[in-house]
């Protein structure tokens, strides 16, 4: 686990923030500054809105840098698929099975072009380098479009600093 990852809780939910995945899309703080305020420390205050409103905004995070779960385990089993950023427990996808045709193909991969930001890819992917080595297996990632990322080919939020307009 990345030592920079953070958790924030109220009586109902726990919100997880993974800064390494954050591309600074600004959805969280522009939609709910009472909870997500990057000027304050800590920057997340779960007492600033209802748990339902917080869940609504966390579900809009395009990179899953923000995720959530109910504090009451029983409620987590009842969460619908529409709550896309709810913490899910599943086994890692086995690409060897797919290659050997022992498993059906996964759902379609969704690619979203973020305005003035990265390509956000959601779906089971395997990223291969030009020399044929596997770089990453993921269910979600974001790729840089501005060319300024220090984590190429992945987005690190540099598009905000460069003023990218695409």
Number of C-alpha atoms within 10 A of each C-alpha: 5 8 6 9 13 14 13 15 17 14 11 13 18 19 23 21 20 18 15 13 20 19 25 20 19 13 15 23 17 12 15 17 17 17 20 22 16 13 8 9 8 11 15 22 17 20 13 14 13 13 16 11 14 22 22 17 20 25 20 17 20 24 21 23 18 25 24 25 20 21 15 11 9 9 10 15 10 8 15 9 8 8 15 19 24 22 18 13 6 6 6 10 15 11 16 10 12 13 11 8 10 9 12 9 12 12 8 9 13 11 14 13 14 14 11 15 24 25 18 20 20 19 15 20 17 13 12 12 9 8 6 8 9 11 11 12 16 15 14 18 22 25 20 22 21 19 16 17 16 12 12 12 13 19 27 22 23 21 22 16 8 11 11 15 10 11
